[in-house]
Amino acid sequence: MFLVEDMKSIQSAMAQMLQGLGDFHMRAVHSTEAEALAWLERHPGEWDWP
């Protein structure tokens, strides 16, 4: 799972909720769109978009 959310409390709540719903594993968490895009660019082949 790749999560982008600027509020730390929401990050935590969403991660816990999604992990409780199924076999989700946190791959990355970022607070801004820029951080998320930079991570995606640095990790080609490590993620898949449906």
VEXZA-62956 format. One record per atom (N, C-alpha, C, O): residue number from 1; residue in one letter; atom name; x, y, z. Coordinates in nm, 2 decimals. Layout:
   pos   code   site       px       py       pz
   NUM      A     CA        X        Y        Z
...
***
This chain:
   pos   code   site       px       py       pz
     1      M      N     0.08    -0.12     0.00
     1      M     CA     0.00     0.00     0.00
     1      M      C     0.09     0.12     0.00
     1      M      O     0.19     0.13     0.07
     2      F      N     0.05     0.22    -0.07
     2      F     CA     0.12     0.35    -0.09
     2      F      C     0.02     0.46    -0.04
     2      F      O    -0.08     0.48    -0.11
     3      L      N     0.05     0.53     0.06
     3      L     CA    -0.04     0.62     0.12
     3      L      C     0.02     0.76     0.12
     3      L      O     0.13     0.79     0.16
     4      V      N    -0.06     0.86     0.07
     4      V     CA    -0.02     1.00     0.07
     4      V      C    -0.13     1.07     0.15
     4      V      O    -0.24     1.08     0.11
     5      E      N    -0.09     1.13     0.26
     5      E     CA    -0.18     1.20     0.35
     5      E      C    -0.09     1.29     0.44
     5      E      O     0.01     1.25     0.50
     6      D      N    -0.13     1.42     0.45
     6      D     CA    -0.05     1.52     0.52
     6      D      C    -0.07     1.51     0.67
     6      D      O     0.01     1.56     0.75
     7      M      N    -0.18     1.46     0.72
     7      M     CA    -0.21     1.46     0.87
     7      M      C    -0.16     1.33     0.92
     7      M      O    -0.22     1.22     0.89
     8      K      N    -0.07     1.33     1.02
     8      K     CA    -0.01     1.21     1.07
     8      K      C    -0.12     1.12     1.14
     8      K      O    -0.11     1.00     1.13
     9      S      N    -0.22     1.18     1.21
     9      S     CA    -0.32     1.10     1.27
     9      S      C    -0.41     1.03     1.17
     9      S      O    -0.45     0.92     1.20
    10      I      N    -0.43     1.09     1.06
    10      I     CA    -0.51     1.03     0.95
    10      I      C    -0.43     0.92     0.89
    10      I      O    -0.48     0.81     0.85
    11      Q      N    -0.30     0.94     0.86
    11      Q     CA    -0.21     0.84     0.81
    11      Q      C    -0.22     0.71     0.89
    11      Q      O    -0.24     0.60     0.83
    12      S      N    -0.21     0.73     1.02
    12      S     CA    -0.21     0.61     1.11
    12      S      C    -0.34     0.54     1.11
    12      S      O    -0.35     0.42     1.10
    13      A      N    -0.45     0.62     1.11
    13      A     CA    -0.58     0.56     1.12
    13      A      C    -0.61     0.49     0.98
    13      A      O    -0.67     0.38     0.99
    14      M      N    -0.58     0.55     0.87
    14      M     CA    -0.60     0.48     0.74
    14      M      C    -0.52     0.36     0.73
    14      M      O    -0.57     0.26     0.68
    15      A      N    -0.40     0.36     0.77
    15      A     CA    -0.31     0.24     0.76
    15      A      C    -0.37     0.13     0.84
    15      A      O    -0.37     0.01     0.79
    16      Q      N    -0.41     0.16     0.96
    16      Q     CA    -0.46     0.05     1.05
    16      Q      C    -0.59     0.00     0.99
    16      Q      O    -0.61    -0.12     0.99
    17      M      N    -0.68     0.09     0.94
    17      M     CA    -0.81     0.04     0.89
    17      M      C    -0.78    -0.05     0.77
    17      M      O    -0.84    -0.16     0.76
    18      L      N    -0.70    -0.01     0.67
    18      L     CA    -0.68    -0.08     0.55
    18      L      C    -0.61    -0.22     0.58
    18      L      O    -0.64    -0.32     0.52
    19      Q      N    -0.51    -0.22     0.67
    19      Q     CA    -0.45    -0.34     0.71
    19      Q      C    -0.55    -0.44     0.78
    19      Q      O    -0.53    -0.56     0.77
    20      G      N    -0.64    -0.38     0.85
    20      G     CA    -0.74    -0.46     0.92
    20      G      C    -0.84    -0.52     0.82
    20      G      O    -0.91    -0.62     0.85
    21      L      N    -0.86    -0.46     0.70
    21      L     CA    -0.96    -0.51     0.60
    21      L      C    -0.91    -0.62     0.52
    21      L      O    -0.99    -0.70     0.46
    22      G      N    -0.78    -0.63     0.51
    22      G     CA    -0.72    -0.74     0.42
    22      G      C    -0.57    -0.75     0.43
    22      G      O    -0.51    -0.70     0.53
    23      D      N    -0.52    -0.81     0.33
    23      D     CA    -0.37    -0.84     0.33
    23      D      C    -0.30    -0.72     0.27
    23      D      O    -0.23    -0.74     0.17
    24      F      N    -0.31    -0.61     0.34
    24      F     CA    -0.24    -0.49     0.29
    24      F      C    -0.11    -0.47     0.37
    24      F      O    -0.11    -0.49     0.49
    25      H      N    -0.01    -0.43     0.30
    25      H     CA     0.12    -0.41     0.36
    25      H      C     0.17    -0.27     0.32
    25      H      O     0.17    -0.23     0.20
    26      M      N     0.21    -0.19     0.42
    26      M     CA     0.25    -0.05     0.39
    26      M      C     0.38    -0.05     0.32
    26      M      O     0.48    -0.11     0.37
    27      R      N     0.38     0.00     0.20
    27      R     CA     0.51     0.01     0.12
    27      R      C     0.57     0.15     0.14
    27      R      O     0.70     0.16     0.15
    28      A      N     0.49     0.25     0.15
    28      A     CA     0.54     0.39     0.17
    28      A      C     0.43     0.48     0.21
    28      A      O     0.32     0.46     0.18
    29      V      N     0.47     0.58     0.30
    29      V     CA     0.38     0.68     0.34
    29      V      C     0.45     0.81     0.32
    29      V      O     0.56     0.83     0.37
    30      H      N     0.38     0.91     0.26
    30      H     CA     0.43     1.04     0.24
    30      H      C     0.33     1.14     0.27
    30      H      O     0.21     1.12     0.27
    31      S      N     0.38     1.26     0.31
    31      S     CA     0.29     1.37     0.35
    31      S      C     0.25     1.47     0.24
    31      S      O     0.16     1.54     0.25
    32      T      N     0.33     1.46     0.13
    32      T     CA     0.30     1.56     0.02
    32      T      C     0.30     1.49    -0.11
    32      T      O     0.36     1.38    -0.13
    33      E      N     0.23     1.55    -0.21
    33      E     CA     0.23     1.49    -0.35
    33      E      C     0.38     1.49    -0.40
    33      E      O     0.42     1.39    -0.47
    34      A      N     0.46     1.59    -0.37
    34      A     CA     0.59     1.60    -0.42
    34      A      C     0.68     1.49    -0.37
    34      A      O     0.75     1.42    -0.44
    35      E      N     0.66     1.46    -0.24
    35      E     CA     0.74     1.35    -0.18
    35      E      C     0.69     1.21    -0.24
    35      E      O     0.78     1.13    -0.27
    36      A      N     0.56     1.20    -0.26
    36      A     CA     0.51     1.07    -0.32
    36      A      C     0.57     1.05    -0.46
    36      A      O     0.61     0.94    -0.50
    37      L      N     0.56     1.16    -0.54
    37      L     CA     0.61     1.15    -0.68
    37      L      C     0.76     1.12    -0.68
    37      L      O     0.81     1.04    -0.77
    38      A      N     0.83     1.18    -0.59
    38      A     CA     0.98     1.16    -0.59
    38      A      C     1.01     1.01    -0.55
    38      A      O     1.10     0.95    -0.61
    39      W      N     0.93     0.96    -0.46
    39      W     CA     0.95     0.82    -0.42
    39      W      C     0.92     0.73    -0.54
    39      W      O     1.00     0.63    -0.57
    40      L      N     0.81     0.75    -0.61
    40      L     CA     0.77     0.67    -0.73
    40      L      C     0.88     0.68    -0.83
    40      L      O     0.91     0.57    -0.89
    41      E      N     0.94     0.79    -0.86
    41      E     CA     1.05     0.81    -0.96
    41      E      C     1.17     0.73    -0.91
    41      E      O     1.24     0.68    -1.00
    42      R      N     1.20     0.73    -0.78
    42      R     CA     1.32     0.67    -0.73
    42      R      C     1.31     0.51    -0.73
    42      R      O     1.41     0.44    -0.71
    43      H      N     1.18     0.46    -0.73
    43      H     CA     1.16     0.32    -0.72
    43      H      C     1.08     0.26    -0.84
    43      H      O     0.98     0.20    -0.82
    44      P      N     1.13     0.28    -0.96
    44      P     CA     1.06     0.22    -1.07
    44      P      C     1.06     0.07    -1.06
    44      P      O     1.16     0.01    -1.02
    45      G      N     0.95     0.01    -1.10
    45      G     CA     0.94    -0.13    -1.10
    45      G      C     0.90    -0.19    -0.96
    45      G      O     0.88    -0.31    -0.95
    46      E      N     0.89    -0.10    -0.86
    46      E     CA     0.86    -0.15    -0.73
    46      E      C     0.71    -0.12    -0.69
    46      E      O     0.67    -0.15    -0.58
    47      W      N     0.64    -0.07    -0.79
    47      W     CA     0.50    -0.05    -0.77
    47      W      C     0.43    -0.07    -0.90
    47      W      O     0.49    -0.08    -1.01
    48      D      N     0.30    -0.09    -0.89
    48      D     CA     0.21    -0.12    -1.01
    48      D      C     0.08    -0.04    -1.00
    48      D      O     0.02    -0.04    -0.90
    49      W      N     0.05     0.02    -1.11
    49      W     CA    -0.08     0.09    -1.11
    49      W      C    -0.17     0.01    -1.20
    49      W      O    -0.14    -0.04    -1.31
    50      P      N    -0.29    -0.02    -1.14
    50      P     CA    -0.39    -0.11    -1.21
    50      P      C    -0.42    -0.06    -1.35
    50      P      O    -0.50    -0.13    -1.42
***
